[in-house]
């Protein structure tokens, strides 16, 4: 039993050391990733706002901001999904 526990601890320690060695990135790479993720969220959100404003002026509806709000939320959801996929890409 002790032998199995020692092997499990040794394997876990080896996985942790390997993970630390493989995931070492510079500060510049981390800042670049933050910038890319930010624009990945902001761009679809802004496109949704602009398209919504155009639709609100072209197609009057019950509320003057119906399309703007709807497409802004849709763009935000799309941007967050794209950012999530990019973060978890191998």
C-alpha positions as a Markdown table, in Angstrom:
| # | Residue | x | y | z |
|---|---|---|---|---|
| 1 | Unk | 0.0 | 0.0 | 0.0 |
| 2 | Unk | 2.8 | 2.4 | 0.9 |
| 3 | Unk | 4.5 | 1.6 | -2.4 |
| 4 | Unk | 1.3 | 2.6 | -4.4 |
| 5 | Unk | 1.1 | 5.8 | -2.4 |
| 6 | Unk | 4.7 | 6.7 | -3.0 |
| 7 | Unk | 4.2 | 6.1 | -6.8 |
| 8 | Unk | 1.1 | 8.3 | -6.9 |
| 9 | Unk | 2.9 | 11.1 | -5.0 |
| 10 | Unk | 5.9 | 10.8 | -7.3 |
| 11 | Unk | 3.7 | 10.8 | -10.4 |
| 12 | Unk | 1.8 | 13.9 | -9.2 |
| 13 | Unk | 5.0 | 15.8 | -8.5 |
| 14 | Unk | 6.3 | 14.9 | -11.9 |
| 15 | Unk | 3.1 | 16.2 | -13.6 |
| 16 | Unk | 3.3 | 19.4 | -11.6 |
| 17 | Unk | 6.9 | 20.0 | -12.6 |
| 18 | Unk | 6.2 | 19.2 | -16.2 |
| 19 | Unk | 3.2 | 21.6 | -16.2 |
| 20 | Unk | 5.3 | 24.4 | -14.7 |
| 21 | Unk | 8.0 | 23.9 | -17.4 |
| 22 | Unk | 5.5 | 23.8 | -20.3 |
| 23 | Unk | 3.3 | 26.8 | -19.2 |
| 24 | Unk | 6.1 | 29.3 | -18.7 |
| 25 | Unk | 5.3 | 32.4 | -20.7 |
| 26 | Unk | 6.7 | 35.9 | -20.6 |
| 27 | Unk | 4.9 | 38.9 | -19.3 |
| 28 | Unk | 4.7 | 40.3 | -22.8 |
| 29 | Unk | 2.9 | 37.1 | -24.0 |
| 30 | Unk | 0.5 | 37.3 | -21.2 |
| 31 | Unk | -0.3 | 41.0 | -21.9 |
| 32 | Unk | -0.7 | 40.2 | -25.6 |
| 33 | Unk | -3.2 | 37.5 | -24.7 |
| 34 | Unk | -5.2 | 39.8 | -22.5 |
| 35 | Unk | -5.3 | 42.4 | -25.3 |
| 36 | Unk | -6.5 | 39.8 | -27.9 |
| 37 | Unk | -9.1 | 38.5 | -25.5 |
| 38 | Unk | -10.3 | 42.0 | -24.8 |
| 39 | Unk | -10.7 | 42.8 | -28.5 |
| 40 | Unk | -12.3 | 39.4 | -29.1 |
| 41 | Unk | -15.1 | 40.4 | -26.7 |
| 42 | Unk | -15.3 | 44.1 | -27.6 |
| 43 | Unk | -15.5 | 43.8 | -31.4 |
| 44 | Unk | -18.7 | 41.7 | -31.7 |
| 45 | Unk | -20.3 | 43.8 | -29.0 |
| 46 | Unk | -19.6 | 47.1 | -30.8 |
| 47 | Unk | -20.7 | 45.5 | -34.1 |
| 48 | Unk | -24.0 | 44.5 | -32.4 |
| 49 | Unk | -24.5 | 48.0 | -31.1 |
| 50 | Unk | -23.9 | 49.7 | -34.5 |
| 51 | Unk | -26.1 | 47.2 | -36.3 |
| 52 | Unk | -28.8 | 47.6 | -33.6 |
| 53 | Unk | -28.7 | 51.4 | -33.9 |
| 54 | Unk | -29.1 | 51.2 | -37.6 |
| 55 | Unk | -32.0 | 48.8 | -37.3 |
| 56 | Unk | -33.7 | 50.9 | -34.7 |
| 57 | Unk | -33.6 | 53.9 | -37.0 |
| 58 | Unk | -34.6 | 51.9 | -40.1 |
| 59 | Unk | -37.4 | 49.8 | -38.5 |
| 60 | Unk | -39.2 | 51.6 | -35.7 |
| 61 | Unk | -40.5 | 49.2 | -33.1 |
| 62 | Unk | -42.2 | 49.4 | -29.7 |
| 63 | Unk | -39.0 | 50.6 | -28.0 |
| 64 | Unk | -36.4 | 52.9 | -29.5 |
| 65 | Unk | -33.6 | 50.7 | -28.3 |
| 66 | Unk | -35.0 | 47.3 | -28.9 |
| 67 | Unk | -32.6 | 46.2 | -31.6 |
| 68 | Unk | -29.6 | 48.0 | -30.0 |
| 69 | Unk | -30.0 | 46.2 | -26.7 |
| 70 | Unk | -30.8 | 42.8 | -28.3 |
| 71 | Unk | -27.8 | 42.9 | -30.7 |
| 72 | Unk | -25.5 | 44.3 | -28.0 |
| 73 | Unk | -26.3 | 41.4 | -25.7 |
| 74 | Unk | -26.0 | 38.9 | -28.6 |
| 75 | Unk | -22.6 | 40.4 | -29.6 |
| 76 | Unk | -21.4 | 40.2 | -26.0 |
| 77 | Unk | -22.4 | 36.6 | -25.7 |
| 78 | Unk | -20.7 | 35.8 | -29.0 |
| 79 | Unk | -17.5 | 37.6 | -28.0 |
| 80 | Unk | -17.4 | 35.8 | -24.6 |
| 81 | Unk | -17.9 | 32.5 | -26.3 |
| 82 | Unk | -15.1 | 33.2 | -28.8 |
| 83 | Unk | -12.8 | 34.4 | -26.0 |
| 84 | Unk | -13.5 | 31.2 | -24.0 |
| 85 | Unk | -12.7 | 29.0 | -27.0 |
| 86 | Unk | -9.5 | 30.9 | -27.6 |
| 87 | Unk | -8.4 | 30.5 | -24.0 |
| 88 | Unk | -9.0 | 26.8 | -24.1 |
| 89 | Unk | -7.4 | 26.2 | -27.5 |
| 90 | Unk | -4.5 | 23.7 | -27.3 |
